[in-house]
Amino acid sequence: MTDVEYRLAGRTILLTGGAGGLGLPMARTLLEAGANLLLTALEENALADASASLAGTTGTLSTFAADLSDPAASAAIVDAARCRFGEVEILINNAGIGPGAVRSDFWRDKIRFWESGVDYKTFAQVNFIAPATLAQLLVPSMIERGWGRIINVTTSMRTMVGRGCAPYGPTKASLEALTAVQSLDLVGTGVTANALTPGGPTDTAMVPVNPAVPRETLISPAVMGPVVRWLASPFSDGVSGRRFLAAEWDPALPDSEAAAQSGAPAAWEV
């Protein structure tokens, strides 16, 4: 599809964790398509830097600092979005807390699930409960209007269940499972739920400066842009309960072929 056909003008999008990492290229793509975008992040300074880097894009950007480890943050974010733009049509749950919050060299010094520094409560709140709560608050109005999107940014299946991947992997696995449940509950409503992941280790701050693999081999966060734009658009109507590996999306292909190439059922087939 052409850029003109992909216009998201008038669409209101809430993107959490959008000041850097995977979020910033997604924010840029959505704003360039003309969306109204509420961008959240933990720190005001990071949001200010993101706003400066996104200046000149076509859409309308608003920012809101929020700490998703606070259970009250989700309602505050929704209130801010509605105050600034009206009802949210597209929810992108991208914010997350990674294993670096346990220790910076987790790549080599594997985290053990029994360690005293493993804070399951905070990881669960940020990576699962907050995304679930945001969807819970926003979806009723999507259903009422007969159209909407939930896009949950998860992680690779290997990370969900891999050695040394607690508590990050299991909490992202919970979000992946929730995506599958959401898609089934939403059948016939016009609202869809899908998972999106880069498709492997990605060049963000979540990967340490000296990882176990050469940094030049890491996936660029920019791969998220084309997929999230398609998922946010009417061209993905009816597509639900899928997980997409952004690194396997080929923008040169027609959407249907790119989606088939990079997609699979969300969570685990039963």
N, C-alpha and C positions, 0 to 999 in steps of 0.2 A: 504494500500500500504506500501511497505517496504521503509526504508530510501533511499536505492539505487534508487528505482523507483521514488522517489520524488526529485531527484537531480535538482538543479536550476543553475548548473554551466553554466556560459556564459550569464545568464539573468541579465539585469541591472535594478535595483530597486531604486526608490526614495521614501524614507520614511521620512515624516515630523514629528516633535515632537518625535524623537526617542531616546532621551537621558535618559528617565526615564518613569515612569508610565506604560501605555499600550505599549509604543513604544519600550522599551528596550527588553522585552521578544519576541516581534515580530522580532526585529533586530537580536537577537540571533538565533532564529529559521531559519530565511532566510540565515544568514551567515553559519550556520551549514549545510545548504543544498547547499552551494557553490556559492551563488549569489554574484554579484558585487553590493554593496550597498552604496548609498550616503545617509548619515544620517544628518538630519538638526535638529537644536534646537536653542533656543534663545541665550544661553550663551556658550562661548568657554570653560569655566571651566566644565560645565556639559558634553559637548562633549568629553573633555579629560577624564573625569571619565568613561564615557560610553565606550570609546575606550579601556581603560585599562581593564574594566570588560569583554569586548568582545574579548580580546587577545586570540589567540590560535584557534579561529574558522576557518573553512575551507575557507570561502569566502574572498573577498577583500572589505575592509571597507575604505570609505573616508568620511570626515565630512565637514560640512559647516554651519557656524553660520549665522542665518538670523532671522530678526524680521518680521513676517508675517503681523504685523499691518502696516508695510510700504508697500504701493502699488507697489513699485519697487522691492520688495524682490522676488516675484515669478519669474520674468525674470532672476534675478541674480542666483537663485537656478538652474533653467534649464540650464543656461550657464555653471555653475559649473559642473553639472552632465554630460553634453555633452563633456566638456573639459576633464574630468577625465575618463569617461567610454564609450562615444559615446551615441547613442540614448537610451532613457529610454523606457523600454518595460512595466514596471509595476509601476504605481503611487499609493502610499498608503497615502491618506490624513488623517493623524492621529493628527496633531497639533491642539490644541484648547485652547481657553481661557474660564475658568470656572467661576462659581458664586463667588468663593473666591476672584476674582479680584474686586468684589464690596465690600464684607466684609467677614472676615474669619468665622464668626459664622452664616452664611446664613442658615445653617441646622436648627437652632432653631429660629433665628430672620429672618423670611422670607422677601425676597426682594420684594418690590412693584414696579410695572412697571413705576410708575410716579415719583419715587425718582430721585433727581437731580444727584445722583452719578451713575446712570445707563447709561453707555456709549454705546449706541446702535451702533454707528459708528465703534468703535474698535472691538466689538464682531462680527459684521457682516463682517468686513474685515478679521479677523482671521478665523472665523468658517465657512464662506460661500464664500466670494469673492476670497480669496487666493486659496482655493481648486478648485473653478470654473476656475480661471485663469490658474492654473497649468495644469489642464486638457485641457483647450483651447490651451495651448502652446504645449502640448505633444501629443495629440491624432492624429493630422494629420500625423505624422510620423508612429504612430502605424497602422493607417489605410493603409498607403502606404505599410507597410510590411505584412499586413493581420493578425496581431496578437497583442494583448495587453490587459492590465488590468487597470481598475480604481477600487480602493477599498477605499470607503469613511467610515471613522469611525464616526458613529453618536451617538445616545443615545437612551434610552428607550422612547417609545411613551408617557408614563406618564410624563416623564421629559419635553418632547417637549411642552406639553400643560397644565402642572400642575400649581397649585397655587404657586406663589413665584418663578417661574422658568425663568422669564424674566431677562436678555436678552439671557441667555444661551440656554434655551430650544427652543425658536422660531428660533434662528439662526441655530441650529442643525437641526431643522425641515426643514429649507430651503435646507440644504445639503442633507437631505433624499429625499426631493422632486426632487432635481436636479439629484440624482442617478437614479430615475425612468425615468426622461426625457432622461438622457444620454443613458440608456439601450435601449430605443425605437429608438433614433436617430442612434444608432450604429448597429442596426439589419442588418445582412448580411456582416458586415465588418471584423469579426473575433476578434473584440475588445469587451470586456464585462465591465459592470459597476455594482457593488454590494455594499451594505452597510454592515458594520460589527460593532457590539456593544457587550460589555461584557455580557449584559443581566441583569444588575442590579447594585446596589451600589458596587463599586470596591475599593480595597485597594490601592489607589494611593493618591498622595498629593492633588488631587482635593477634596477628602473627608477630612473634618477637623479632628484634633487629637481627639476630643471628640464628635463624631457624635451622632445622636439620636439613632443609633443602635449599638450594640456591635461590635467592630472592627473584632473580630474573625469570625463574620458571613459574612463579606464582601467577595466578589468574588476575587480570586487571579488573578492578571494581566496575569499570565502564561496561562490562558485558551485561550488567543488570538492566541498563537503559532500554534497549529494544524490547525486551520481554515484558518489563513492567508497563511500558507504554501500550503494548498490545493487550495485556491483561486488563488495563484500566479502560480500554476502549470498547465500544459496542461490537467490534470485530471478534471479541472473545465471548459474545453472548452464547450461553448454553454450555460453555466449557467449565466444568466444576469437578472438584475432587481429584485434581491432577497435581503433580509436582513437576516443576520445570527446572532443568539444569541450564543456567544462563550461558555457560561456556559452550554448550552444544547447540545453541540457537544460531542459525545462519541467516543473517538479515538479507542475504541475496536470494533466499528461497521465498516462495509464496508463504503467507502466514500458516496455512494449514500444514504445509510440509515442514516448516521450521518447528511448529508445535509438536507434530508427530515425532520428529527427530529428537527433540529435547525433552519430551514429556513422558510421564509414566503415572500410574495410579498413585495418589498420595498415600502415605503410611504403608501398611503391609496388606497384601491381598489375603483375603480369608475365604 
